[in-house]
Amino acid sequence: MRITVASYNIHKAVGLDRRRDPDRILAILREIDADVIALQECDRRFGERPSVLPKAALDESPWRAAPLAMQPQSLGWHGNAILVRREIGITDCAAVPLPTLEPRGAVCADLEIEGKSLRVVGMHLDISGLRRHHQVRSVLSHLHLREHRSPAVVMGDMNDWSRHGRALREFGHGWQMVGVGHSFPARRPVAPLDRIVVSDDWHVAACGVHRSALAAHASDHLPVWATLTL
């Protein structure tokens, strides 16, 4: 199995020009053309928390959202969503509560491709370093308690400015950090806030930060991606 995964904090579709432009975000997703995409900040924070990506526009895209919405108009849970290419099966999905003082969260989806299963977690971690450690442990505990073990991909805005990700050391044995590069701030990236971590089942064929004229202005983060083989 060979798949491309991506993670993108879309900043509620508000770009550096201060315009909310969901069509621009969707155009960038088409540029990346990943099979599985973890989104952060894809819903508004207050009220009914509507998705910033119109569902009608998403219906015309190559992807569908894992059914994780906490509100009828939302796309995800605490702004976290997982998009999958339409031919990929979604066998299960769940929210992953995180210990936090901020509106953060994680989501998990079990997928099936060509008869093989994989597990994807998308998350947006806290700014506080201590909280990040606890949150990574919560994600790992959720994965450990799942009934069946599957090759796993964990990705998202992990808010860790350090080069090697202090909180990400919680992953430990059995996991590998994908060296995607610096993704924040979008105009002149200096920090690897957006990360992809995969279980040792995977071989990383290629990875990187997606840079394009659109991506440089569409959000304060750049998307990150990895092509994986199993």
Summary of the structure (lengths in Angstrom):
residues: 230
radius of gyration: 15.9
end to end distance: 5.2
largest distance: 45.8
contacts: 833
relative contact order: 0.19
helix: 19%
strand: 37%
